[in-house]
Amino acid sequence: MDPKDLPEHRHPSMEGLAEDLTLLECEELAVAIYEYRDVFSSGPVDMVRTDLVTHTVDTNEHRPIRLPPRQLPITKQEVECAEVQKMLDRGVIKLCQSSSASPVVFITNEGSTWITGR
């Protein structure tokens, strides 16, 4: 299978790999991505929470770590709030309270906006 035959939303997955993989490896990867396409997200809209696994962080007896939030330009604060609200609405994230805190990482990449906790 030619990697170019993958659905359009999968093309970014293959970009830049030609430098690191042989042509045969690129074709094998394209086949695997196509074969298991039902387990890959087609974009941020279909990402949802799962109850198949539980994630915990064992901190032993260490005290909580709190990092201050990063300052965003005012123009990006509205975008960040909108993206967080979208993830809340889709059920990808939920509100919680914790004695530990990490700042949100706000990434803009060619028209796409991604927010992640680090």
LUMKE-853279 format. One record per residue (C-alpha): residue in one letter; y, x, z; residue number from 1. Coordinates in steps of 0.05 Angstrom, whole numbers, plus 5000, padded with zeros to 4 digits. Example, Ala and Ser with C-alpha at 12.3 -4.5 7.8 and 13.67 -1.06 7.14 Angstrom:
<sites>
SITE, residu, yy, xx, zz, num
SITE, A, 4910, 5246, 5156, 1
SITE, S, 4979, 5273, 5143, 2
</sites>
This chain:
<sites>
SITE, residu, yy, xx, zz, num
SITE, M, 5000, 5000, 5000, 1
SITE, D, 5069, 5025, 4982, 2
SITE, P, 5116, 5024, 5042, 3
SITE, K, 5167, 4990, 4997, 4
SITE, D, 5121, 4930, 4993, 5
SITE, L, 5131, 4915, 5067, 6
SITE, P, 5177, 4857, 5085, 7
SITE, E, 5251, 4874, 5084, 8
SITE, H, 5259, 4873, 5160, 9
SITE, R, 5204, 4927, 5166, 10
SITE, H, 5240, 4978, 5121, 11
SITE, P, 5280, 5009, 5178, 12
SITE, S, 5213, 5024, 5212, 13
SITE, M, 5195, 5069, 5154, 14
SITE, E, 5262, 5103, 5143, 15
SITE, G, 5263, 5176, 5157, 16
SITE, L, 5188, 5181, 5165, 17
SITE, A, 5179, 5213, 5096, 18
SITE, E, 5207, 5277, 5125, 19
SITE, D, 5153, 5279, 5180, 20
SITE, L, 5093, 5246, 5146, 21
SITE, T, 5055, 5259, 5083, 22
SITE, L, 5054, 5206, 5028, 23
SITE, L, 4983, 5187, 5049, 24
SITE, E, 5005, 5180, 5122, 25
SITE, C, 5064, 5137, 5102, 26
SITE, E, 5018, 5091, 5062, 27
SITE, E, 4968, 5087, 5120, 28
SITE, L, 5025, 5070, 5168, 29
SITE, A, 5050, 5016, 5120, 30
SITE, V, 4979, 4986, 5117, 31
SITE, A, 4975, 4986, 5193, 32
SITE, I, 5043, 4954, 5201, 33
SITE, Y, 5024, 4901, 5150, 34
SITE, E, 4955, 4889, 5180, 35
SITE, Y, 4984, 4880, 5251, 36
SITE, R, 5048, 4846, 5229, 37
SITE, D, 5035, 4789, 5277, 38
SITE, V, 5046, 4834, 5337, 39
SITE, F, 5112, 4863, 5313, 40
SITE, S, 5179, 4829, 5323, 41
SITE, S, 5217, 4810, 5261, 42
SITE, G, 5283, 4821, 5298, 43
SITE, P, 5318, 4807, 5364, 44
SITE, V, 5311, 4731, 5356, 45
SITE, D, 5236, 4729, 5365, 46
SITE, M, 5231, 4777, 5423, 47
SITE, V, 5209, 4740, 5485, 48
SITE, R, 5184, 4753, 5555, 49
SITE, T, 5110, 4759, 5568, 50
SITE, D, 5066, 4745, 5627, 51
SITE, L, 5009, 4788, 5599, 52
SITE, V, 5030, 4849, 5639, 53
SITE, T, 5069, 4861, 5702, 54
SITE, H, 5116, 4921, 5710, 55
SITE, T, 5130, 4950, 5777, 56
SITE, V, 5165, 5014, 5798, 57
SITE, D, 5135, 5048, 5859, 58
SITE, T, 5193, 5083, 5894, 59
SITE, N, 5152, 5103, 5955, 60
SITE, E, 5200, 5109, 6012, 61
SITE, H, 5260, 5131, 5970, 62
SITE, R, 5324, 5093, 5981, 63
SITE, P, 5351, 5051, 5923, 64
SITE, I, 5391, 5085, 5868, 65
SITE, R, 5455, 5052, 5847, 66
SITE, L, 5495, 5076, 5787, 67
SITE, P, 5564, 5048, 5771, 68
SITE, P, 5572, 5007, 5708, 69
SITE, R, 5599, 5042, 5646, 70
SITE, Q, 5669, 5025, 5624, 71
SITE, L, 5670, 4990, 5556, 72
SITE, P, 5732, 4981, 5513, 73
SITE, I, 5759, 4910, 5521, 74
SITE, T, 5741, 4895, 5449, 75
SITE, K, 5667, 4908, 5463, 76
SITE, Q, 5665, 4872, 5530, 77
SITE, E, 5663, 4804, 5496, 78
SITE, V, 5607, 4827, 5449, 79
SITE, E, 5567, 4853, 5508, 80
SITE, C, 5574, 4787, 5546, 81
SITE, A, 5553, 4748, 5484, 82
SITE, E, 5491, 4793, 5473, 83
SITE, V, 5471, 4787, 5546, 84
SITE, Q, 5479, 4711, 5542, 85
SITE, K, 5435, 4709, 5479, 86
SITE, M, 5380, 4747, 5514, 87
SITE, L, 5386, 4700, 5575, 88
SITE, D, 5382, 4639, 5529, 89
SITE, R, 5320, 4666, 5493, 90
SITE, G, 5286, 4683, 5559, 91
SITE, V, 5282, 4758, 5544, 92
SITE, I, 5318, 4774, 5609, 93
SITE, K, 5330, 4736, 5673, 94
SITE, L, 5381, 4740, 5728, 95
SITE, C, 5358, 4777, 5790, 96
SITE, Q, 5383, 4813, 5852, 97
SITE, S, 5361, 4882, 5870, 98
SITE, S, 5382, 4937, 5916, 99
SITE, S, 5375, 4985, 5857, 100
SITE, A, 5420, 4982, 5796, 101
SITE, S, 5427, 5017, 5730, 102
SITE, P, 5483, 5008, 5681, 103
SITE, V, 5473, 4970, 5616, 104
SITE, V, 5471, 5014, 5554, 105
SITE, F, 5509, 4983, 5496, 106
SITE, I, 5490, 5008, 5427, 107
SITE, T, 5520, 4986, 5361, 108
SITE, N, 5483, 5008, 5299, 109
SITE, E, 5505, 4987, 5229, 110
SITE, G, 5520, 4915, 5244, 111
SITE, S, 5466, 4907, 5297, 112
SITE, T, 5480, 4905, 5372, 113
SITE, W, 5428, 4925, 5423, 114
SITE, I, 5435, 4925, 5498, 115
SITE, T, 5385, 4958, 5543, 116
SITE, G, 5379, 4976, 5616, 117
SITE, R, 5365, 5048, 5632, 118
</sites>
